[in-house]
């Protein structure tokens, strides 16, 4: 029997919203993910539906954010970050772009582990069971993912320090 | 604890899953190794920054989301795929059932009124009402009805077709 998408709809929306920050953009991603889910379940349902949906949602959200950045020329470069930092407020839009840009460089597995740990507050054991990997592998993925985000954000902080 | 060993505990510490027994050695190394301490603090700051991307305030199970999903492929969400292939068959079956019910209802009405031959028969359309001719047609019609009410419709049609020509 084909698994239903409804129980996961809220989580999919939540993951998309965290990365995109906009209600309608998140809804667009939910729509895209649902279509992909329907196509996937037509052939063979994923063994770990939640993990599969998380990966697909994050990938779609990063794609959407990249398109948005290209369209609006909001891609963060150190100079632009320094300019916005002088406003004194937290520039969530550029923060999202930075996080998404960092996550774009990760593998699917690393991305999935990072989102599961940070946003879903799952334990390493739970993530390992979901992704069918060992706990040590999950921890390695997690550490690499956090380092990638740190390195991306470091450019931002470094520019702010210079200014 | 050496720096290579510290690396292994860092993921657990960042994920808030450092075992109670490992905590003293971990904190001791942080105190004495500046490189590892800076590394750990920078990673922790990055995680805190990520968490600033807060969860949505509104519930997602709202009518708009449901509308979006239902607008895509409503049949796919609730019905099996073969349901669509039988659509034409369903329409044909419905028409057949309606026709059969109508004909059965008409037959029941005719059968339930055996004395219909005594009722005045209205003149049939398309037939020239010659006095003698129409009487004979009416008699023929009534006779046909008495013999077999089910043939009334057919008899009507034939009399209308050929009887008019005869007159």
Interface residues (C-beta under 8 A of the other chain):
Chain A: X4 X5 X6 X9 X10 X13 X14 X17 X18 X19 X21 X23 X26 X27 X30 X31 X34 X35 X38 X90 X92 X95 X96 X99 X117 X118 X119 X123 X124 X139 X140 X142 X143 X146 X147 X149 X150 X153 X154
Chain B: X7 X8 X10 X11 X12 X14 X15 X17 X42 X43 X45 X46 X47 X49 X50 X51 X52 X53 X54 X55 X56 X58 X59 X60 X61 X64 X65 X68 X69 X72 X73 X76 X77
